[in-house]
């Protein structure tokens, strides 16, 4: 998995149970031990099986190129039903021009 700085990024993650069965979902992006971006259930798009995480150009510009990043999802339905995923590692590539497009 990889992302390019200053470009949009979408990840689709299959959850153990239907996403609407969870009262809380947290997707965290980390780089160099720092949590850069956290997305909660309100920030995510969900269907019957998947959680779709979207990052904007501005959000991916927070990452440093050539430094691996990581992503993890955690879900909560009850005290004993709070699964978490493995940590996925993302290669971070530079944009030749990291200007944010489409702005005013």
Buried (B, 14 or more C-beta within 10 A) or exposed (E): EEBBBBBBBEBEBEBEEEBEEBEEBBBBBBBEEEEBBEBEBEEBEBEEEBBEBEBEBEBBBBBEBEEBBBBBBBBBBEEEEEEEBEEBEBEBEEBEEBEEEEEE
